[in-house]
Amino acid sequence: MLAPLGDVRPGERRGAVAAFLTIFGILAGHTLLETARDALFLARLPPSELPGVYLVMAVVAIALFQGPWRAPRIGGRYGLSLVLVSSGLATFVFWALHSSRSPWALRALYVWTGILGTMAALQFWIILGELYTVTQAKRIYSVVGLGSVLGAIAGAAIARALTQVWPTKHLILAAAIVFVLTGLGPAMRIRRPRTALATAAGHAASSIVQTVRLFRNDPYIKALGGLVLVSTVALTLADYVFKSTVAHTVAPTHLGTFFAGFYMVLNVLALGAQLVLAGWLLRVLGLHRTMWVLPAFVFLGAAGVALGGGLLAALLLKGADGRPWPRSSSWPRSRRTAATPCWRRRRPRSAWCGSPGPPTSRAITSTCSGPRCAKARCARGAICPLSTSARWRRCSPRSTAATIPR
């Protein structure tokens, strides 16, 4: 588990530790808040309310991150600390106002938890992308990614312990404390470079109209967006089925303990999959067959629910979405293989291979030289952006297997 630490150079260790502790705190706090949100919401409101809050959450996210008033960056050099401390204070307000007693406050808490996770993760990975080069990211991101899973496990374990002693609503207070401590602690060491601030000041944020135009005009972006849309819809439906089944099976007084225990087991299994299962599947099945594992689990869980499998089938269905983010991104620790396009710049015999994914955290990338990458090969029909324009062009048809070594 500690093998990736050996790849980090001495000058990078302080920043890597700060990033590890920051994402650890973000995931621990978010898991605490998510456990409280799910338990309190389903204890007071029927599962039929869930589609409404899903829709509101999507609308609010689009308005915040794609609206014309959106600022390209938040809070200058200490933007991440500002986001986390502000999030902790806002979460504290939910606890202080006894939001568990009001149906509208519970709906607002549900939406806030999802928005907070997206906002904190986006800010964290944007700053890391500005701090480190592609080569440094290869060494550091495996350590940071491990912190995300361990943070989710720690948050679920703390939630499990607290629900044995105190009411579930106090998990909101615990989450607020974790966010504030993380913002005032390790997040203070993750500061945006001054050069990045100067660059961001000269660029206006893209509007939703520009985003829609990009999806319409570019076939690669359109295909990638379609994949994300279909997977998001499927996993949202799985989340609804899971929580509806839990609401009808578990007593309201035991929901906090149930969700905390389930999320802890789920994240432990996710960690085991990262450390052991992912590498074995990639060696045995290859990249493209391995990508069918998630749809297969979703299908089995959905079939079990449809056939009357009850809570066990719902657990399998939700377990297929066993990521700690939003509950967040997770990374196989030792070897990361990604189906990524090779984005080749129009420069003499130089290329870099980027990994699309949410958000910039998925930029587990490898520097390359020559028409063929040293660590990856261009995907068939992959789209490559030119270095001098916003247009895209296709690069050589090679199958992609970008493996990040130990």
C-alpha positions in Angstrom: 0.0 0.0 0.0 2.9 2.4 0.7 4.8 1.5 -2.5 3.7 4.7 -4.3 5.5 6.8 -1.7 8.8 5.5 -3.0 8.1 7.1 -6.4 7.6 10.6 -4.9 10.8 12.6 -5.0 12.0 14.4 -1.8 11.1 17.8 -3.1 7.5 16.7 -3.8 6.8 14.9 -0.6 5.5 17.9 1.4 3.0 18.8 -1.4 2.0 15.1 -1.8 1.4 14.7 1.9 -0.7 17.9 2.0 -2.7 16.8 -1.0 -3.2 13.3 0.5 -4.4 14.8 3.8 -6.7 17.3 2.0 -8.5 14.8 -0.1 -8.6 12.5 2.9 -10.4 15.2 4.9 -12.7 16.1 2.0 -13.8 12.5 1.6 -14.1 11.8 5.3 -16.3 14.9 5.8 -18.4 14.2 2.7 -19.0 10.6 3.8 -20.1 11.7 7.2 -22.5 14.3 5.7 -23.7 11.8 3.1 -24.5 9.2 5.8 -26.5 11.8 7.8 -28.3 13.1 4.7 -29.5 9.7 3.5 -30.5 8.5 6.9 -32.4 11.7 7.9 -34.0 12.2 4.5 -35.4 8.6 4.3 -36.5 8.6 8.0 -38.7 11.7 7.5 -39.6 11.7 3.8 -40.8 9.0 1.3 -38.4 7.7 -1.4 -40.7 9.2 -4.0 -39.2 12.6 -3.1 -35.8 11.5 -4.3 -36.3 12.2 -8.1 -37.2 15.8 -7.2 -34.0 16.5 -5.3 -32.0 14.7 -8.0 -33.4 17.2 -10.5 -32.9 20.2 -8.3 -29.3 19.1 -7.7 -28.7 18.9 -11.4 -30.2 22.3 -12.1 -28.3 24.0 -9.3 -25.0 22.4 -10.4 -25.5 23.6 -14.0 -26.4 27.1 -12.8 -23.3 27.3 -10.5 -20.7 25.8 -12.8 -22.0 26.8 -16.3 -24.0 30.0 -15.7 -22.7 33.3 -17.2 -21.9 34.6 -13.7 -19.5 31.7 -13.0 -16.1 32.9 -12.0 -13.2 30.9 -13.5 -11.6 30.4 -10.1 -12.5 30.8 -6.5 -10.7 32.8 -3.8 -7.2 33.4 -5.2 -4.3 31.4 -4.0 -6.1 30.0 -1.0 -9.3 29.2 -2.9 -9.4 25.6 -1.7 -9.1 26.6 1.9 -11.8 29.2 1.5 -14.2 26.7 -0.2 -13.7 24.1 2.6 -14.0 26.5 5.5 -17.1 28.1 4.0 -18.6 24.7 3.3 -17.9 23.7 6.9 -19.6 26.8 8.2 -22.6 26.3 5.9 -22.9 22.7 7.0 -22.7 23.8 10.7 -25.8 26.1 10.0 -27.7 23.0 8.9 -26.9 21.4 12.2 -27.6 24.5 14.3 -31.0 25.1 12.7 -32.1 21.5 13.5 -32.7 20.8 9.8 -33.7 17.2 10.6 -37.0 18.5 11.8 -38.1 20.3 8.6 -38.9 18.6 5.3 -37.7 21.6 3.3 -34.5 21.7 5.3 -33.9 18.0 4.6 -34.4 18.6 0.9 -31.9 21.5 1.0 -29.4 19.4 2.9 -29.7 16.7 0.3 -28.9 19.1 -2.5 -26.2 20.8 -0.5 -24.4 17.6 0.1 -24.2 16.8 -3.6 -23.1 20.4 -4.6 -20.5 20.5 -1.9 -18.9 17.3 -3.1 -18.7 18.5 -6.7 -17.4 21.9 -5.7 -14.7 20.7 -3.4 -13.5 18.0 -5.7 -13.4 20.3 -8.7 -11.5 23.0 -6.9 -9.0 20.5 -5.5 -8.2 18.8 -8.8 -8.0 22.1 -10.7 -5.4 23.4 -8.3 -3.4 20.1 -8.4 -3.5 20.3 -12.2 -1.9 23.8 -12.0 0.7 22.8 -9.4 2.1 19.7 -11.0 3.4 18.8 -14.5 2.2 15.7 -16.3 5.4 13.8 -15.2 5.0 14.8 -11.6 1.3 13.7 -11.7 2.4 10.2 -12.5 4.3 9.9 -9.3 2.0 11.9 -7.0 -1.6 11.1 -8.1 -1.4 7.5 -7.0 -0.6 8.6 -3.5 -3.4 11.2 -3.5 -5.9 8.8 -5.0 -5.2 6.4 -2.2 -6.1 9.1 0.3 -9.5 9.5 -1.3 -10.5 5.9 -0.6 -8.9 5.9 2.9 -10.7 9.1 3.7 -14.1 7.6 2.7 -13.4 4.5 4.8 -12.4 6.7 7.8 -15.5 8.9 7.4 -17.8 5.8 7.3 -16.1 4.3 10.3 -16.5 7.5 12.3 -20.1 7.7 11.3 -20.6 4.1 12.4 -19.1 4.8 15.8 -21.0 8.0 16.3 -24.4 6.6 15.4 -23.9 4.0 18.1 -23.8 6.7 20.7 -25.5 9.9 19.4 -28.4 10.6 17.1 -27.7 10.7 13.4 -28.2 14.5 13.1 -24.9 15.0 15.0 -23.0 13.6 12.0 -23.7 16.9 10.3 -21.7 18.7 13.1 -18.9 16.1 12.7 -18.8 16.7 9.0 -18.6 20.5 9.5 -15.7 20.1 11.9 -13.8 17.9 9.5 -14.3 20.4 6.6 -13.1 23.4 8.7 -10.1 21.5 10.1 -9.1 20.4 6.6 -9.5 23.9 5.2 -7.4 25.4 8.0 -4.9 22.6 8.0 -3.5 20.7 5.0 -5.5 22.7 2.4 -3.5 25.8 3.4 -0.4 24.2 1.9 -2.1 23.7 -1.5 -1.9 27.2 -2.9 -2.6 28.1 -6.5 0.5 29.3 -8.4 0.7 33.0 -9.1 1.2 32.3 -12.8 -2.1 30.3 -12.8 -3.8 33.3 -11.3 -2.6 35.6 -14.0 -3.6 33.2 -16.7 -7.1 32.6 -15.2 -7.7 36.4 -14.9 -7.4 36.7 -18.7 -9.9 34.0 -19.6 -13.6 34.3 -19.3 -15.5 31.3 -18.0 -17.2 29.3 -20.7 -21.0 29.6 -20.8 -23.5 26.8 -21.2 -24.1 28.0 -24.8 -20.5 27.5 -25.7 -20.5 24.0 -24.0 -23.6 23.0 -26.0 -22.0 24.2 -29.2 -18.8 22.2 -28.5 -20.9 19.1 -27.9 -22.7 19.6 -31.2 -19.7 20.3 -33.3 -17.2 17.8 -32.1 -17.9 14.1 -32.5 -15.4 12.9 -29.9 -16.8 15.3 -27.2 -20.3 14.2 -28.3 -19.5 10.5 -27.8 -17.8 11.1 -24.5 -20.7 13.2 -23.3 -23.2 10.5 -24.4 -21.2 7.9 -22.4 -21.2 10.1 -19.3 -24.9 10.9 -19.7 -25.9 7.2 -20.0 -23.8 6.1 -17.1 -25.0 8.9 -14.9 -28.7 8.1 -15.6 -28.1 4.4 -15.0 -26.3 4.9 -11.7 -28.8 7.5 -10.5 -31.6 5.0 -11.1 -29.6 2.5 -9.2 -29.2 4.9 -6.3 -33.0 5.5 -6.3 -33.8 1.8 -6.3 -31.2 1.1 -3.6 -32.5 3.8 -1.3 -36.2 3.0 -1.9 -35.5 -0.6 -1.0 -33.6 0.4 2.2 -36.4 2.7 3.2 -38.9 -0.1 3.0 -36.6 -2.7 4.7 -34.7 -0.9 7.5 -36.3 0.7 10.4 -36.0 4.6 10.5 -34.1 4.5 13.8 -31.5 2.2 12.3 -30.9 4.0 9.0 -27.9 5.9 10.2 -26.1 2.8 11.5 -27.0 0.9 8.3 -25.7 3.5 5.9 -22.5 4.0 7.9 -21.8 0.3 8.0 -22.7 -0.2 4.3 -20.5 2.7 3.1 -17.6 1.5 5.2 -17.8 -2.0 3.8 -18.3 -0.7 0.3 -15.2 1.5 0.5 -13.1 -1.3 2.0 -14.1 -3.4 -1.0 -13.3 -0.5 -3.3 -9.8 -0.3 -1.8 -9.3 -4.0 -2.2 -10.4 -3.8 -5.8 -7.8 -1.0 -6.4 -5.0 -2.9 -4.7 -5.7 -6.4 -6.0 -8.6 -7.0 -8.3 -8.1 -4.2 -10.9 -4.6 -5.3 -11.9 -5.6 -8.9 -12.1 -8.6 -8.2 -14.3 -6.5 -6.0 -16.6 -4.0 -8.8 -17.0 -6.5 -11.5 -17.5 -9.3 -9.7 -19.5 -7.5 -6.8 -21.0 -8.7 -3.2 -20.9 -11.8 -3.3 -23.0 -13.3 -6.4 -21.4 -12.5 -5.0 -18.0 -14.7 -2.0 -18.8 -17.7 -4.4 -19.0 -17.4 -5.4 -15.4 -19.3 -2.4 -14.1 -22.3 -2.8 -16.6 -22.4 -6.5 -15.8 -22.7 -5.8 -12.0 -25.4 -3.2 -12.7 -27.3 -5.6 -14.8 -27.1 -8.4 -12.3 -28.2 -6.1 -9.5 -31.1 -4.7 -11.5 -32.2 -8.2 -12.6 -32.1 -9.3 -9.0 -34.3 -6.4 -7.9 -36.7 -7.0 -10.8 -37.0 -10.7 -9.8 -37.8 -9.8 -6.2 -34.3 -10.2 -4.7 -35.0 -7.5 -2.1 -32.3 -5.8 -0.1 -29.5 -8.2 -1.1 -30.1 -7.4 -4.8 -30.3 -3.7 -4.1 -27.0 -3.9 -2.2 -25.4 -5.5 -5.3 -26.8 -2.9 -7.5 -25.5 0.0 -5.4 -22.2 -1.9 -4.8 -21.5 -1.6 -8.6 -21.2 2.1 -8.0 -18.7 1.5 -5.2 -16.6 4.7 -5.7 -15.9 7.1 -2.8 -16.7 10.2 -4.8 -19.2 12.0 -5.0 -18.6 10.0 -3.2 -15.4 10.6 -5.7 -12.8 9.2 -8.0 -10.7 6.3 -7.1 -7.5 5.0 -8.7 -5.9 1.6 -8.9 -2.8 2.2 -6.9 0.0 0.2 -8.5 -1.0 0.1 -12.2 -3.4 2.5 -13.8 -4.6 1.6 -17.3 -6.9 4.0 -18.9 -8.7 4.1 -22.3 -7.5 7.6 -23.2 -6.9 9.4 -26.4 -3.4 10.5 -27.3 -3.5 14.3 -27.7 -0.6 15.2 -30.0 0.5 18.7 -30.3 1.7 20.1 -33.6 5.3 20.2 -32.5 8.3 18.2 -33.8 8.1 14.7 -32.5 6.4 15.4 -29.2 3.1 14.3 -27.8 1.3 13.9 -24.5 -1.4 11.5 -23.6 -4.3 12.8 -21.5 -7.0 10.9 -19.7 -10.5 12.3 -19.9 -12.6 12.0 -16.8 -14.1 13.9 -13.9 -12.7 16.3 -13.0 -9.0 17.0 -13.9 -8.2 14.3 -11.3 -8.4 11.8 -14.1 -5.3 13.4 -15.7 -3.1 10.4 -15.0 -1.0 11.2 -17.9 2.3 10.2 -19.4 4.7 12.3 -21.4 5.7 10.8 -24.8 8.1 11.4 -27.6 7.8 10.6 -31.2 4.7 9.5 -33.2 4.2 6.6 -30.7 4.0 7.4 -27.0 6.4 5.7 -24.7 3.7 4.9 -22.2 0.6 4.8 -24.4 -0.5 4.5 -27.9 -3.1 6.6 -29.7 -6.6 5.2 -29.7 -8.2 4.4 -33.0 -9.8 7.6 -34.3 -8.8 9.5 -31.2 -9.3 13.3 -31.3 -6.3 15.5 -30.7 -6.4 19.2 -30.0 -4.0 21.5 -31.8 -1.6 23.5 -29.7 -2.5 26.7 -31.5 -6.3 26.5 -31.8 -9.4 25.1 -30.2 -9.9 22.8 -33.1 -9.3 19.0 -32.9 -7.8 16.6 -35.3 -7.4 12.8 -35.4 -4.1 11.1 -34.6 -2.8 7.8 -35.6 -5.0 4.7 -35.1 -3.4 2.8 -32.3 -5.0 1.0 -29.4 -4.6 2.8 -26.1 -3.2 1.2 -23.0 -1.7 3.9 -20.8 -0.2 2.1 -17.9 1.3 4.0 -15.0 4.1 1.9 -13.5 4.9 1.6 -9.8 
